[in-house]
């Protein structure tokens, strides 16, 4: 249904294909060298956050009395188990879990019981750490609109390995349950 509606509403063509050439603002010329184009995108994407943050005015701090009526129970991340991990894996949308880094993780994991994932996730929670190798993302420039040869007309999308999505869903379910049980969610909550 949304594809049909968007075909009428959206006139922008979103593409993850890189442009054939890109303007190099440092050398003031065009390049079609993929390595140079990657570096141009990287330089732009790394700097844009600082540029935008510098335009945000500093907030004026006011002191207000704070009434603390915290929940009676503490938030605890309990261990996961094999059935829960299997349920999360089976509910993932395979089309949105396309593998990056040239291997097919979900096809390997779609076995009845992935106990190694349970051990990894439980260790992450108990140690309070996350493997740095799983934090590596593939950054893909997505075309927004305007001339395709300008890096300013692209936005970065970070693609993480699907194992992150599984872990994220496990943490989300615990956090959401805690907020719901302690009446910390408003029926008027519409955003994040």
DACOR-V456915 format. One record per residue. N is the residue number from 1. SS is DSSP state (hx for helix, st for strand, lp for the rest). PSI is psi in whole degrees, -180 to 180 (999 if undefined). NEAR is the number of other C-alpha atoms within 8 Angstrom. Layout:
BEGIN
N | SS | PSI | NEAR
N | SS | PSI | NEAR
END
This chain:
BEGIN
1 | lp | -45 | 4
2 | hx | -35 | 5
3 | hx | -41 | 6
4 | hx | -46 | 7
5 | hx | -45 | 8
6 | hx | -27 | 8
7 | hx | -27 | 8
8 | hx | -36 | 7
9 | hx | -50 | 6
10 | lp | 124 | 7
11 | lp | -8 | 6
12 | lp | 138 | 6
13 | lp | 114 | 8
14 | lp | 129 | 7
15 | lp | 141 | 6
16 | lp | 2 | 8
17 | lp | 134 | 5
18 | lp | 153 | 5
19 | lp | 161 | 7
20 | lp | -33 | 6
21 | lp | 159 | 10
22 | st | 141 | 13
23 | st | 129 | 11
24 | st | 107 | 11
25 | lp | -23 | 6
26 | lp | -46 | 4
27 | lp | -5 | 5
28 | lp | 44 | 7
29 | st | 173 | 7
30 | st | 149 | 8
31 | st | 149 | 10
32 | lp | 8 | 9
33 | lp | 118 | 7
34 | hx | -37 | 6
35 | hx | -43 | 6
36 | hx | -41 | 9
37 | hx | -41 | 13
38 | hx | -42 | 8
39 | hx | -36 | 8
40 | hx | -48 | 10
41 | hx | -45 | 10
42 | hx | -48 | 8
43 | hx | -43 | 8
44 | hx | -48 | 10
45 | hx | -34 | 10
46 | hx | -35 | 8
47 | hx | -22 | 8
48 | hx | -35 | 8
49 | hx | -46 | 8
50 | hx | -39 | 8
51 | hx | -45 | 8
52 | hx | -40 | 8
53 | hx | -34 | 7
54 | hx | -19 | 7
55 | lp | -11 | 6
56 | lp | 124 | 6
57 | lp | 146 | 5
58 | lp | 139 | 4
59 | lp | 150 | 4
60 | lp | 123 | 4
61 | lp | 129 | 4
62 | lp | 147 | 4
63 | lp | 121 | 4
64 | lp | 145 | 4
65 | lp | 135 | 4
66 | lp | 125 | 4
67 | lp | 117 | 4
68 | lp | 112 | 4
69 | lp | 71 | 4
70 | lp | 166 | 4
71 | lp | 155 | 6
72 | lp | -27 | 5
73 | lp | 148 | 5
74 | lp | 155 | 5
75 | lp | 124 | 6
76 | lp | 133 | 4
77 | lp | 103 | 7
78 | lp | 160 | 5
79 | lp | 154 | 6
80 | lp | 173 | 10
81 | lp | 166 | 7
82 | hx | -45 | 10
83 | hx | -38 | 7
84 | hx | -44 | 8
85 | hx | -43 | 14
86 | hx | -41 | 11
87 | hx | -43 | 8
88 | hx | -45 | 11
89 | hx | -45 | 10
90 | hx | -23 | 7
91 | hx | -7 | 6
92 | lp | 142 | 8
93 | lp | 115 | 6
94 | hx | -37 | 7
95 | hx | -29 | 5
96 | hx | 0 | 6
97 | lp | 32 | 9
98 | lp | 138 | 8
99 | lp | 142 | 11
100 | lp | -177 | 9
101 | lp | 28 | 5
102 | lp | 34 | 5
103 | lp | 154 | 6
104 | lp | 99 | 8
105 | hx | -48 | 8
106 | hx | -34 | 11
107 | hx | -35 | 6
108 | hx | -37 | 7
109 | hx | -20 | 7
110 | lp | 56 | 8
111 | lp | 162 | 6
112 | lp | -43 | 5
113 | lp | 108 | 7
114 | lp | 74 | 11
115 | hx | -26 | 7
116 | hx | -34 | 6
117 | hx | -40 | 8
118 | hx | -45 | 12
119 | hx | -42 | 8
120 | hx | -49 | 8
121 | hx | -44 | 10
122 | hx | -37 | 10
123 | hx | -40 | 9
124 | hx | -44 | 11
125 | hx | -46 | 10
126 | hx | -34 | 6
127 | hx | -17 | 6
128 | lp | 29 | 7
129 | lp | 168 | 6
130 | lp | 137 | 7
131 | lp | 126 | 7
132 | hx | -31 | 6
133 | hx | -25 | 5
134 | hx | -6 | 10
135 | hx | -6 | 8
136 | lp | 131 | 7
137 | lp | 151 | 8
138 | st | 118 | 9
139 | st | 124 | 8
140 | st | 127 | 9
141 | st | 127 | 11
142 | st | 126 | 12
143 | st | 130 | 12
144 | lp | -44 | 10
145 | lp | 164 | 9
146 | lp | -168 | 5
147 | lp | 130 | 6
148 | lp | -10 | 10
149 | lp | 9 | 9
150 | lp | 128 | 9
151 | hx | -22 | 11
152 | hx | -11 | 6
153 | hx | 19 | 11
154 | st | 152 | 11
155 | st | 147 | 10
156 | st | 139 | 9
157 | st | 128 | 8
158 | st | 122 | 8
159 | st | 117 | 9
160 | lp | 158 | 12
161 | lp | 148 | 10
162 | hx | -24 | 11
163 | hx | -31 | 7
164 | hx | -39 | 9
165 | hx | -39 | 9
166 | hx | -48 | 11
167 | hx | -41 | 9
168 | hx | -43 | 8
169 | hx | -35 | 9
170 | hx | -45 | 11
171 | hx | -42 | 9
172 | hx | -45 | 8
173 | hx | -37 | 8
174 | hx | -45 | 10
175 | hx | -45 | 9
176 | hx | -43 | 8
177 | hx | -43 | 8
178 | hx | -47 | 9
179 | hx | -39 | 10
180 | hx | -44 | 9
181 | hx | -28 | 7
182 | lp | 19 | 9
183 | lp | 46 | 7
184 | lp | 0 | 7
185 | lp | 129 | 7
186 | lp | 147 | 6
187 | lp | -15 | 4
188 | lp | 0 | 4
189 | lp | 120 | 7
190 | lp | -16 | 4
191 | lp | -122 | 3
192 | lp | 999 | 3
END
